[in-house]
Amino acid sequence: MNHPPMRSKPQVLALHCTGGTPRQWDPLAAGLADFAAFHAPPLPRFPETSRPTLTAQAAPLLDWLDRTPAPVHVVGHSHGGALALHLAGRRPDRVASLSLYEPAAFHLLRDCGKPGERALWELLDVALAVRRALAEGRRDHGARRFVTYWGGDAAWDTLDEGTRLRIGAVLEQGLAGFEALRSENAGAGAPSVLRCPVDLLIGSRSYNPARLATERLATLIPAARTREVRGAAHMGPLTHADVVHDILATSLRERIAGQATRAA
């Protein structure tokens, strides 16, 4: 990432989902244009020579946080949400607030009994199907399986060819991400160490693993504000962009205003 600007304007860091791009945050950036400096980098790639971990993926973001002049408001969706949570756990003094739409904190499913076990098997089934498709040279089939699982049966048909190819090109990174998410050390950057305000958004139509992980996270952060987005599923920041980004922008403007009042 680029060096953070040395200025007093509050800063927001937004992390997108697997297969997404920084452009998914354009509406939020527009809504905060007068309030904050907005940063939406591509997700850092996992090193190909070592076991995938969030610690390795987060390294360049942690370095950036360490160089910011003031704590940063961090936003994340799905994998980006889990990465945001990891950042806050590792650098609680560098994160001013967390705003997360269904963070893929799949390691928390291990604490959810039988429902969590079923959810992990469901995710593993998708990962195995994608891996098998890649091994058979059917990258488009793997991309379709990934997209329809998270976006619904009709989601693939709504994508143009360029988007399909882009998602297909990052499937290996997506599989690495799944390994990192499910093997995350619950003690490293545990939610209990968080000092910042937390907003959790969840879609009313979300699939079991994402919903269960978010609900579990809410129990671990009693002070978190949890809000359900009516009619949305896991891809709510894209399918219900106006509603989701309006909620996020309103909350962040309140957080930023409160931060300024306390600093005055």
Backbone as CSV, one residue per row, in Angstrom:
resi,resn,N_x,N_y,N_z,CA_x,CA_y,CA_z,C_x,C_y,C_z
1,MET,0.839,-1.205,0.000,0.000,0.000,0.000,0.868,1.247,0.000
2,ASN,0.300,2.365,-0.450,1.019,3.624,-0.439,1.166,4.136,0.982
3,HIS,2.103,5.058,1.162,2.269,5.662,2.472,1.011,6.434,2.839
4,PRO,0.552,6.321,4.090,-0.621,7.088,4.505,-0.314,8.576,4.503
5,PRO,-1.300,9.393,4.157,-1.065,10.832,4.138,-0.853,11.366,5.544
6,MET,0.087,12.272,5.706,0.346,12.871,7.004,-0.583,14.072,7.171
7,ARG,-1.819,13.804,7.513,-2.796,14.862,7.689,-3.786,14.421,8.749
8,SER,-4.577,15.391,9.215,-5.451,15.109,10.339,-6.774,14.488,9.920
9,LYS,-7.087,14.491,8.634,-8.359,13.935,8.181,-8.441,12.461,8.565
10,PRO,-9.534,12.028,9.206,-9.660,10.615,9.586,-9.527,9.708,8.370
11,GLN,-9.050,8.501,8.613,-8.811,7.574,7.517,-9.673,6.321,7.667
12,VAL,-10.141,5.833,6.526,-10.947,4.614,6.459,-10.234,3.625,5.550
13,LEU,-10.104,2.399,6.019,-9.533,1.306,5.235,-10.641,0.295,4.966
14,ALA,-10.919,-0.006,3.703,-12.002,-0.924,3.337,-11.439,-2.129,2.597
15,LEU,-11.807,-3.323,3.055,-11.271,-4.575,2.513,-12.404,-5.393,1.902
16,HIS,-12.253,-5.743,0.628,-13.327,-6.393,-0.119,-13.348,-7.909,0.101
17,CYS,-14.310,-8.561,-0.522,-14.477,-10.007,-0.397,-13.594,-10.746,-1.401
18,THR,-13.436,-12.052,-1.190,-12.723,-12.893,-2.151,-13.436,-12.838,-3.503
19,GLY,-12.675,-12.640,-4.561,-13.268,-12.545,-5.890,-13.788,-11.166,-6.225
20,GLY,-13.799,-10.275,-5.229,-14.260,-8.918,-5.463,-13.109,-8.009,-5.851
21,THR,-13.400,-6.730,-5.928,-12.381,-5.729,-6.230,-12.614,-4.521,-5.325
22,PRO,-11.630,-3.639,-5.218,-11.832,-2.420,-4.430,-13.012,-1.580,-4.901
23,ARG,-13.437,-1.762,-6.159,-14.548,-0.963,-6.690,-15.850,-1.214,-5.943
24,GLN,-15.942,-2.338,-5.223,-17.191,-2.590,-4.501,-17.434,-1.519,-3.437
25,TRP,-16.379,-0.800,-3.060,-16.517,0.218,-2.019,-16.717,1.621,-2.581
26,ASP,-16.868,1.761,-3.888,-17.028,3.094,-4.480,-18.187,3.885,-3.867
27,PRO,-19.365,3.264,-3.643,-20.455,4.042,-3.041,-20.122,4.537,-1.638
28,LEU,-19.409,3.720,-0.871,-19.033,4.136,0.481,-18.007,5.263,0.427
29,ALA,-17.050,5.142,-0.484,-16.055,6.206,-0.638,-16.732,7.533,-0.973
30,ALA,-17.744,7.482,-1.846,-18.467,8.699,-2.215,-19.219,9.270,-1.018
31,GLY,-19.806,8.387,-0.205,-20.563,8.836,0.955,-19.711,9.429,2.058
32,LEU,-18.422,9.128,2.030,-17.514,9.628,3.069,-16.530,10.664,2.542
33,ALA,-16.721,11.095,1.306,-15.736,11.960,0.648,-15.420,13.219,1.449
34,ASP,-16.411,13.781,2.129,-16.197,15.023,2.883,-15.753,14.774,4.317
35,PHE,-15.649,13.501,4.693,-15.387,13.191,6.092,-14.061,12.484,6.339
36,ALA,-13.559,11.748,5.341,-12.400,10.890,5.599,-11.581,10.660,4.341
37,ALA,-10.323,10.329,4.546,-9.473,9.829,3.463,-9.752,8.340,3.330
38,PHE,-10.117,7.903,2.139,-10.616,6.543,1.935,-9.577,5.701,1.205
39,HIS,-9.287,4.529,1.754,-8.318,3.608,1.161,-8.999,2.256,0.939
40,ALA,-8.983,1.770,-0.285,-9.575,0.468,-0.606,-8.590,-0.302,-1.484
41,PRO,-7.601,-0.940,-0.876,-6.597,-1.671,-1.658,-7.107,-3.046,-2.069
42,PRO,-6.512,-3.660,-3.073,-6.784,-5.078,-3.338,-6.341,-5.907,-2.133
43,LEU,-7.009,-7.019,-1.898,-6.568,-7.895,-0.817,-5.138,-8.355,-1.084
44,PRO,-4.263,-8.310,-0.081,-2.908,-8.834,-0.278,-2.959,-10.315,-0.650
45,ARG,-2.057,-10.723,-1.520,-1.990,-12.121,-1.933,-1.295,-12.961,-0.866
46,PHE,-1.695,-14.224,-0.795,-1.001,-15.157,0.080,0.315,-15.571,-0.569
47,PRO,1.391,-15.666,0.216,2.644,-16.186,-0.340,2.436,-17.612,-0.845
48,GLU,3.008,-17.933,-1.994,2.810,-19.257,-2.587,3.784,-20.295,-2.050
49,THR,4.753,-19.854,-1.253,5.799,-20.770,-0.783,5.606,-21.216,0.655
50,SER,4.519,-20.801,1.282,4.295,-21.177,2.676,2.814,-21.420,2.921
51,ARG,2.523,-22.015,4.051,1.141,-22.298,4.430,0.366,-20.984,4.552
52,PRO,-0.822,-20.911,3.961,-1.573,-19.653,4.012,-2.096,-19.355,5.410
53,THR,-1.837,-18.161,5.886,-2.344,-17.702,7.175,-2.780,-16.250,7.042
54,LEU,-3.709,-15.846,7.896,-4.098,-14.441,7.905,-2.945,-13.567,8.378
55,THR,-2.089,-14.115,9.233,-0.931,-13.355,9.701,-0.048,-12.944,8.529
56,ALA,0.207,-13.894,7.616,1.032,-13.580,6.447,0.321,-12.594,5.526
57,GLN,-0.958,-12.811,5.294,-1.695,-11.919,4.396,-1.800,-10.509,4.972
58,ALA,-1.927,-10.428,6.287,-2.133,-9.125,6.929,-0.865,-8.294,7.045
59,ALA,0.299,-8.889,6.821,1.571,-8.205,7.089,1.677,-6.823,6.440
60,PRO,1.389,-6.674,5.134,1.515,-5.332,4.544,0.492,-4.340,5.088
61,LEU,-0.678,-4.829,5.479,-1.691,-3.945,6.052,-1.295,-3.504,7.455
62,LEU,-0.718,-4.412,8.229,-0.240,-4.051,9.564,0.877,-3.017,9.469
63,ASP,1.742,-3.196,8.492,2.821,-2.224,8.287,2.243,-0.852,7.967
64,TRP,1.203,-0.828,7.139,0.552,0.437,6.799,-0.096,1.066,8.029
65,LEU,-0.801,0.248,8.821,-1.434,0.766,10.032,-0.406,1.370,10.977
66,ASP,0.740,0.724,11.088,1.778,1.207,11.998,2.321,2.572,11.577
67,ARG,2.122,2.934,10.316,2.651,4.203,9.811,1.583,5.293,9.702
68,THR,0.362,4.990,10.080,-0.687,6.006,10.016,-0.552,6.958,11.201
69,PRO,-0.878,8.227,11.001,-0.728,9.198,12.088,-1.754,9.043,13.204
70,ALA,-2.851,8.352,12.936,-3.901,8.170,13.946,-4.618,6.851,13.664
71,PRO,-5.330,6.312,14.660,-6.078,5.070,14.433,-7.039,5.186,13.247
72,VAL,-7.246,4.072,12.568,-7.989,4.017,11.307,-9.315,3.285,11.507
73,HIS,-10.353,3.748,10.838,-11.639,3.056,10.822,-11.564,1.975,9.737
74,VAL,-11.802,0.725,10.111,-11.620,-0.387,9.179,-12.969,-1.018,8.852
75,VAL,-13.212,-1.209,7.559,-14.447,-1.802,7.039,-14.075,-3.089,6.314
76,GLY,-14.922,-4.116,6.421,-14.622,-5.347,5.704,-15.864,-6.150,5.392
77,HIS,-15.783,-6.903,4.298,-16.866,-7.786,3.874,-16.310,-9.177,3.657
78,SER,-16.945,-10.194,4.239,-16.574,-11.591,4.051,-15.110,-11.813,4.427
79,HIS,-14.270,-12.264,3.485,-12.857,-12.458,3.815,-12.232,-11.144,4.278
80,GLY,-12.596,-10.054,3.629,-12.087,-8.756,4.058,-12.499,-8.417,5.474
81,GLY,-13.680,-8.877,5.886,-14.125,-8.652,7.253,-13.312,-9.444,8.257
82,ALA,-13.005,-10.704,7.911,-12.163,-11.519,8.790,-10.763,-10.934,8.888
83,LEU,-10.260,-10.418,7.780,-8.940,-9.792,7.783,-8.957,-8.515,8.628
84,ALA,-10.033,-7.752,8.538,-10.181,-6.550,9.364,-10.189,-6.912,10.846
85,LEU,-10.895,-7.972,11.183,-10.942,-8.440,12.566,-9.549,-8.841,13.045
86,HIS,-8.796,-9.500,12.174,-7.431,-9.900,12.502,-6.559,-8.662,12.758
87,LEU,-6.694,-7.655,11.912,-5.923,-6.425,12.094,-6.219,-5.782,13.444
88,ALA,-7.506,-5.723,13.791,-7.891,-5.090,15.051,-7.373,-5.871,16.249
89,GLY,-7.342,-7.194,16.125,-6.815,-8.002,17.212,-5.320,-7.850,17.375
90,ARG,-4.625,-7.714,16.251,-3.164,-7.570,16.285,-2.727,-6.160,16.662
91,ARG,-3.498,-5.168,16.250,-3.148,-3.769,16.518,-4.359,-3.031,17.089
92,PRO,-4.821,-3.417,18.273,-6.027,-2.776,18.823,-5.881,-1.270,19.015
93,ASP,-4.650,-0.803,19.196,-4.436,0.631,19.389,-4.396,1.409,18.081
94,ARG,-4.397,0.699,16.936,-4.318,1.371,15.643,-5.645,1.350,14.889
95,VAL,-6.660,0.739,15.469,-7.975,0.635,14.818,-8.994,1.431,15.623
96,ALA,-9.595,2.433,14.986,-10.549,3.306,15.660,-11.932,2.684,15.756
97,SER,-12.317,1.909,14.745,-13.610,1.220,14.757,-13.591,0.125,13.711
98,LEU,-14.511,-0.820,13.860,-14.697,-1.898,12.890,-16.132,-1.859,12.389
99,SER,-16.302,-1.947,11.069,-17.628,-2.055,10.453,-17.574,-3.262,9.528
100,LEU,-18.258,-4.337,9.902,-18.081,-5.613,9.216,-19.404,-6.152,8.693
101,TYR,-19.426,-6.492,7.407,-20.583,-7.183,6.839,-20.229,-8.665,6.733
102,GLU,-20.847,-9.459,7.568,-20.660,-10.911,7.594,-19.194,-11.317,7.419
103,PRO,-18.372,-10.966,8.400,-16.963,-11.366,8.317,-16.836,-12.884,8.300
104,ALA,-15.965,-13.387,7.445,-15.798,-14.841,7.287,-14.882,-15.390,8.380
105,ALA,-15.269,-15.172,9.621,-14.489,-15.640,10.770,-14.829,-17.109,11.034
106,PHE,-14.474,-17.964,10.080,-14.920,-19.349,10.118,-14.292,-20.150,11.250
107,HIS,-13.180,-19.673,11.813,-12.601,-20.379,12.956,-13.549,-20.362,14.151
108,LEU,-14.445,-19.367,14.200,-15.398,-19.297,15.306,-16.448,-20.393,15.224
109,LEU,-16.612,-20.993,14.050,-17.593,-22.068,13.902,-17.217,-23.283,14.739
110,ARG,-15.945,-23.410,15.086,-15.513,-24.538,15.911,-16.141,-24.492,17.294
111,ASP,-16.619,-23.313,17.695,-17.223,-23.151,19.018,-18.746,-23.147,18.961
112,CYS,-19.307,-23.574,17.841,-20.758,-23.487,17.644,-21.440,-24.847,17.656
113,GLY,-20.794,-25.849,18.242,-21.408,-27.161,18.372,-21.713,-27.812,17.037
114,LYS,-22.783,-28.601,17.012,-23.161,-29.327,15.796,-23.474,-28.399,14.622
115,PRO,-24.198,-27.289,14.849,-24.436,-26.385,13.718,-23.136,-25.859,13.113
116,GLY,-22.161,-25.556,13.961,-20.878,-25.091,13.461,-20.141,-26.168,12.698
117,GLU,-20.236,-27.397,13.186,-19.592,-28.521,12.497,-20.201,-28.722,11.117
118,ARG,-21.532,-28.655,11.045,-22.200,-28.804,9.746,-21.815,-27.667,8.803
119,ALA,-21.708,-26.460,9.356,-21.346,-25.310,8.528,-19.937,-25.459,7.962
120,LEU,-19.009,-25.945,8.770,-17.640,-26.144,8.292,-17.584,-27.208,7.202
121,TRP,-18.356,-28.283,7.365,-18.391,-29.321,6.336,-18.988,-28.784,5.040
122,GLU,-19.982,-27.916,5.177,-20.602,-27.307,3.997,-19.575,-26.470,3.228
123,LEU,-18.796,-25.685,3.958,-17.753,-24.873,3.330,-16.668,-25.745,2.716
124,LEU,-16.312,-26.810,3.423,-15.285,-27.715,2.910,-15.746,-28.376,1.618
125,ASP,-17.031,-28.704,1.534,-17.576,-29.316,0.326,-17.424,-28.375,-0.876
126,VAL,-17.676,-27.088,-0.658,-17.505,-26.108,-1.737,-16.038,-26.013,-2.133
127,ALA,-15.150,-25.946,-1.137,-13.716,-25.844,-1.426,-13.218,-27.061,-2.197
128,LEU,-13.676,-28.242,-1.812,-13.259,-29.463,-2.508,-13.779,-29.486,-3.940
129,ALA,-15.000,-29.006,-4.144,-15.559,-28.955,-5.500,-14.746,-28.007,-6.382
130,VAL,-14.347,-26.871,-5.829,-13.532,-25.920,-6.589,-12.161,-26.516,-6.890
131,ARG,-11.562,-27.154,-5.890,-10.237,-27.756,-6.080,-10.291,-28.863,-7.141
132,ARG,-11.349,-29.652,-7.104,-11.510,-30.738,-8.078,-11.677,-30.171,-9.493
133,ALA,-12.454,-29.110,-9.613,-12.652,-28.485,-10.928,-11.333,-27.954,-11.486
134,LEU,-10.515,-27.368,-10.632,-9.216,-26.867,-11.087,-8.313,-28.013,-11.526
135,ALA,-8.333,-29.113,-10.765,-7.501,-30.265,-11.111,-7.915,-30.870,-12.447
136,GLU,-9.201,-30.745,-12.778,-9.718,-31.298,-14.032,-9.632,-30.299,-15.182
137,GLY,-9.061,-29.134,-14.921,-8.948,-28.127,-15.967,-10.247,-27.413,-16.276
138,ARG,-11.195,-27.464,-15.358,-12.496,-26.818,-15.581,-12.619,-25.589,-14.674
139,ARG,-11.782,-24.613,-14.929,-11.736,-23.416,-14.087,-13.085,-22.695,-14.065
140,ASP,-13.758,-22.661,-15.212,-15.053,-21.986,-15.258,-16.069,-22.684,-14.371
141,HIS,-15.990,-24.012,-14.297,-16.905,-24.764,-13.438,-16.633,-24.445,-11.964
142,GLY,-15.345,-24.358,-11.605,-14.996,-24.010,-10.234,-15.470,-22.617,-9.867
143,ALA,-15.318,-21.675,-10.790,-15.765,-20.310,-10.538,-17.279,-20.259,-10.374
144,ARG,-17.988,-21.015,-11.215,-19.450,-21.058,-11.109,-19.882,-21.616,-9.749
145,ARG,-19.214,-22.677,-9.311,-19.567,-23.284,-8.019,-19.364,-22.286,-6.888
146,PHE,-18.265,-21.575,-6.923,-17.965,-20.583,-5.890,-19.003,-19.461,-5.889
147,VAL,-19.292,-18.934,-7.060,-20.204,-17.795,-7.173,-21.624,-18.173,-6.780
148,THR,-22.102,-19.326,-7.245,-23.486,-19.699,-6.949,-23.672,-20.062,-5.481
149,TYR,-22.613,-20.561,-4.843,-22.751,-20.855,-3.411,-22.973,-19.567,-2.620
150,TRP,-22.140,-18.573,-2.869,-22.225,-17.347,-2.080,-23.253,-16.357,-2.614
151,GLY,-23.551,-16.420,-3.902,-24.449,-15.428,-4.479,-25.817,-15.941,-4.873
152,GLY,-26.026,-17.260,-4.787,-27.299,-17.827,-5.194,-27.232,-18.424,-6.589
153,ASP,-28.200,-19.273,-6.910,-28.179,-20.034,-8.162,-28.126,-19.155,-9.405
154,ALA,-28.739,-17.984,-9.353,-28.800,-17.129,-10.543,-27.618,-16.171,-10.649
155,ALA,-26.748,-16.157,-9.639,-25.689,-15.139,-9.597,-24.739,-15.238,-10.784
156,TRP,-24.382,-16.467,-11.175,-23.427,-16.647,-12.277,-23.952,-16.046,-13.570
157,ASP,-25.248,-16.201,-13.805,-25.844,-15.724,-15.053,-25.845,-14.201,-15.152
158,THR,-25.701,-13.514,-14.028,-25.717,-12.046,-14.053,-24.342,-11.450,-14.334
159,LEU,-23.294,-12.285,-14.337,-21.930,-11.781,-14.496,-21.519,-11.716,-15.962
160,ASP,-20.805,-10.671,-16.324,-20.272,-10.607,-17.684,-19.035,-11.494,-17.785
161,GLU,-18.569,-11.721,-19.007,-17.462,-12.653,-19.228,-16.183,-12.197,-18.529
162,GLY,-15.944,-10.906,-18.528,-14.741,-10.399,-17.880,-14.728,-10.680,-16.390
163,THR,-15.874,-10.518,-15.740,-15.966,-10.783,-14.302,-15.806,-12.268,-14.018
164,ARG,-16.391,-13.105,-14.873,-16.237,-14.550,-14.696,-14.768,-14.957,-14.789
165,LEU,-14.065,-14.408,-15.764,-12.649,-14.737,-15.936,-11.825,-14.227,-14.758
166,ARG,-12.158,-13.051,-14.259,-11.420,-12.491,-13.129,-11.586,-13.352,-11.888
167,ILE,-12.809,-13.799,-11.630,-13.049,-14.659,-10.472,-12.337,-15.994,-10.649
168,GLY,-12.409,-16.547,-11.862,-11.720,-17.806,-12.121,-10.227,-17.710,-11.895
169,ALA,-9.660,-16.547,-12.170,-8.209,-16.369,-12.051,-7.735,-16.323,-10.608
170,VAL,-8.639,-16.082,-9.653,-8.214,-15.965,-8.250,-8.684,-17.146,-7.406
171,LEU,-9.108,-18.233,-8.045,-9.621,-19.368,-7.279,-8.570,-19.970,-6.362
172,GLU,-7.316,-20.054,-6.831,-6.269,-20.600,-5.964,-6.086,-19.741,-4.715
173,GLN,-6.144,-18.427,-4.901,-6.055,-17.541,-3.743,-7.281,-17.697,-2.846
174,GLY,-8.437,-17.952,-3.452,-9.635,-18.193,-2.664,-9.525,-19.444,-1.815
175,LEU,-8.966,-20.506,-2.388,-8.761,-21.739,-1.628,-7.755,-21.520,-0.508
176,ALA,-6.702,-20.771,-0.793,-5.726,-20.443,0.250,-6.397,-19.638,1.359
177,GLY,-7.287,-18.740,0.964,-8.009,-17.949,1.941,-8.872,-18.795,2.850
178,PHE,-9.546,-19.796,2.280,-10.375,-20.675,3.094,-9.527,-21.417,4.125
179,GLU,-8.365,-21.901,3.708,-7.472,-22.586,4.645,-7.047,-21.646,5.762
180,ALA,-6.731,-20.412,5.412,-6.309,-19.439,6.419,-7.444,-19.105,7.378
181,LEU,-8.647,-18.977,6.856,-9.792,-18.605,7.682,-10.157,-19.696,8.673
182,ARG,-10.177,-20.932,8.222,-10.609,-21.995,9.128,-9.520,-22.392,10.115
183,SER,-8.256,-22.055,9.813,-7.166,-22.402,10.719,-6.710,-21.222,11.568
184,GLU,-7.395,-20.087,11.470,-7.035,-18.920,12.274,-7.000,-19.292,13.750
185,ASN,-5.984,-18.839,14.435,-5.826,-19.102,15.864,-6.778,-18.204,16.634
186,ALA,-7.733,-18.823,17.313,-8.734,-18.032,18.030,-8.104,-17.163,19.106
187,GLY,-6.945,-17.562,19.605,-6.297,-16.780,20.652,-5.500,-15.611,20.122
188,ALA,-5.181,-15.630,18.830,-4.398,-14.547,18.235,-5.346,-13.484,17.713
189,GLY,-5.373,-12.354,18.372,-6.297,-11.313,17.946,-7.731,-11.670,18.281
190,ALA,-7.948,-12.265,19.457,-9.287,-12.675,19.858,-10.193,-11.458,20.004
191,PRO,-11.496,-11.606,19.706,-12.415,-10.473,19.826,-12.412,-9.837,21.209
192,SER,-12.074,-10.629,22.239,-12.116,-10.110,23.603,-11.115,-8.985,23.848
193,VAL,-10.080,-8.870,22.988,-9.076,-7.825,23.202,-9.452,-6.524,22.498
194,LEU,-10.520,-6.533,21.726,-10.884,-5.343,20.959,-11.283,-4.199,21.888
195,ARG,-10.784,-3.029,21.572,-11.085,-1.841,22.366,-11.980,-0.860,21.612
196,CYS,-12.167,-1.105,20.336,-12.849,-0.128,19.487,-14.332,-0.452,19.337
197,PRO,-15.143,0.527,18.928,-16.544,0.260,18.600,-16.635,-0.694,17.410
198,VAL,-17.660,-1.554,17.429,-17.827,-2.559,16.375,-19.266,-2.540,15.877
199,ASP,-19.434,-2.465,14.563,-20.738,-2.623,13.916,-20.721,-3.907,13.103
200,LEU,-21.724,-4.757,13.301,-21.849,-6.007,12.557,-23.127,-5.960,11.732
201,LEU,-23.005,-6.212,10.437,-24.165,-6.280,9.549,-24.329,-7.704,9.061
202,ILE,-25.587,-8.125,8.989,-25.883,-9.485,8.562,-27.118,-9.461,7.671
203,GLY,-27.098,-10.238,6.595,-28.235,-10.287,5.688,-29.335,-11.189,6.225
204,SER,-30.575,-10.788,6.060,-31.690,-11.594,6.568,-31.824,-12.917,5.819
205,ARG,-31.235,-13.012,4.614,-31.336,-14.229,3.811,-29.987,-14.946,3.694
206,SER,-29.093,-14.698,4.628,-27.746,-15.247,4.507,-27.697,-16.738,4.777
207,TYR,-26.694,-17.387,4.163,-26.500,-18.818,4.325,-25.900,-19.124,5.687
208,ASN,-26.086,-20.342,6.126,-25.767,-20.728,7.487,-24.351,-20.397,7.950
209,PRO,-23.262,-20.767,7.230,-21.918,-20.518,7.771,-21.641,-19.045,8.064
210,ALA,-21.973,-18.161,7.126,-21.699,-16.742,7.320,-22.548,-16.169,8.446
211,ARG,-23.803,-16.551,8.475,-24.692,-16.044,9.517,-24.264,-16.547,10.888
212,LEU,-23.953,-17.831,10.970,-23.580,-18.429,12.244,-22.298,-17.806,12.788
213,ALA,-21.312,-17.601,11.920,-20.048,-17.003,12.358,-20.263,-15.572,12.854
214,THR,-21.110,-14.814,12.162,-21.364,-13.435,12.573,-22.121,-13.390,13.889
215,GLU,-23.094,-14.271,14.051,-23.847,-14.316,15.300,-22.949,-14.724,16.463
216,ARG,-22.027,-15.654,16.208,-21.082,-16.050,17.250,-20.185,-14.877,17.628
217,LEU,-19.731,-14.140,16.635,-18.885,-12.979,16.897,-19.629,-11.954,17.748
218,ALA,-20.909,-11.773,17.477,-21.707,-10.813,18.243,-21.771,-11.190,19.718
219,THR,-21.809,-12.493,20.015,-21.837,-12.915,21.422,-20.499,-12.671,22.110
220,LEU,-19.414,-12.639,21.337,-18.082,-12.422,21.904,-17.763,-10.941,22.079
221,ILE,-18.553,-10.091,21.436,-18.372,-8.638,21.557,-19.719,-8.049,21.980
222,PRO,-20.065,-8.163,23.253,-21.402,-7.752,23.702,-21.755,-6.310,23.357
223,ALA,-20.753,-5.440,23.275,-21.032,-4.033,22.987,-21.205,-3.752,21.501
224,ALA,-21.013,-4.761,20.664,-21.145,-4.556,19.216,-22.586,-4.213,18.851
225,ARG,-22.745,-3.333,17.873,-24.069,-3.023,17.339,-24.313,-3.944,16.151
226,THR,-25.360,-4.753,16.246,-25.670,-5.713,15.184,-26.945,-5.278,14.476
227,ARG,-26.900,-5.297,13.146,-28.062,-4.874,12.361,-28.282,-5.848,11.220
228,GLU,-29.535,-6.221,11.012,-29.893,-7.119,9.919,-30.348,-6.299,8.712
229,VAL,-29.819,-6.665,7.546,-30.198,-5.985,6.302,-31.283,-6.808,5.623
230,ARG,-32.467,-6.291,5.608,-33.632,-7.028,5.119,-33.493,-7.369,3.629
231,GLY,-33.724,-8.641,3.311,-33.717,-9.100,1.931,-32.354,-9.416,1.367
232,ALA,-31.297,-9.095,2.103,-29.938,-9.310,1.601,-29.405,-10.666,2.045
233,ALA,-28.459,-11.179,1.275,-27.734,-12.391,1.652,-26.258,-12.014,1.827
234,HIS,-25.373,-12.989,1.641,-23.967,-12.742,1.945,-23.341,-11.672,1.055
235,MET,-23.834,-11.529,-0.154,-23.271,-10.536,-1.072,-24.006,-9.205,-1.010
236,GLY,-24.601,-8.923,0.119,-25.363,-7.695,0.309,-24.660,-6.408,-0.092
237,PRO,-23.354,-6.251,0.186,-22.690,-5.011,-0.223,-22.707,-4.777,-1.732
238,LEU,-22.972,-5.840,-2.507,-23.082,-5.709,-3.963,-24.533,-5.715,-4.423
239,THR,-25.337,-6.649,-3.896,-26.720,-6.776,-4.354,-27.642,-5.728,-3.739
240,HIS,-27.299,-5.258,-2.549,-28.086,-4.241,-1.853,-27.173,-3.068,-1.499
241,ALA,-26.411,-2.641,-2.503,-25.347,-1.662,-2.274,-25.865,-0.364,-1.656
242,ASP,-26.981,0.159,-2.156,-27.480,1.440,-1.649,-27.765,1.365,-0.156
243,VAL,-28.452,0.294,0.257,-28.831,0.157,1.664,-27.607,-0.078,2.537
244,VAL,-26.779,-1.040,2.138,-25.619,-1.401,2.956,-24.651,-0.234,3.089
245,HIS,-24.339,0.415,1.984,-23.362,1.507,2.046,-23.921,2.725,2.763
246,ASP,-25.231,2.928,2.702,-25.831,4.028,3.459,-25.718,3.758,4.958
247,ILE,-25.975,2.511,5.364,-25.829,2.149,6.780,-24.387,2.361,7.235
248,LEU,-23.448,1.864,6.436,-22.036,1.985,6.796,-21.598,3.446,6.850
249,ALA,-21.992,4.223,5.845,-21.577,5.625,5.803,-22.148,6.409,6.974
250,THR,-23.422,6.172,7.293,-24.051,6.871,8.413,-23.342,6.543,9.719
251,SER,-23.078,5.263,9.936,-22.396,4.840,11.157,-20.992,5.427,11.246
252,LEU,-20.258,5.384,10.137,-18.887,5.897,10.154,-18.853,7.410,10.357
253,ARG,-19.795,8.116,9.774,-19.842,9.565,10.007,-20.080,9.861,11.484
254,GLU,-20.945,9.049,12.125,-21.183,9.217,13.559,-19.919,8.919,14.354
255,ARG,-19.224,7.846,13.980,-17.992,7.479,14.681,-16.948,8.586,14.532
256,ILE,-16.806,9.092,13.317,-15.805,10.122,13.051,-16.140,11.409,13.804
257,ALA,-17.422,11.778,13.821,-17.834,12.982,14.545,-17.573,12.829,16.039
258,GLY,-17.866,11.647,16.573,-17.610,11.395,17.987,-16.137,11.450,18.313
259,GLN,-15.331,10.918,17.403,-13.880,10.940,17.582,-13.377,12.385,17.615
260,ALA,-13.911,13.219,16.735,-13.489,14.617,16.679,-13.900,15.370,17.942
261,THR,-15.102,15.059,18.457,-15.580,15.718,19.670,-14.698,15.375,20.862
262,ARG,-14.326,14.098,20.967,-13.473,13.677,22.087,-12.081,14.287,21.997
263,ALA,-11.625,14.520,20.765,-10.281,15.064,20.579,-10.236,16.577,20.796
264,ALA,-11.422,17.215,20.748,-11.466,18.680,20.861,-11.147,19.148,22.279
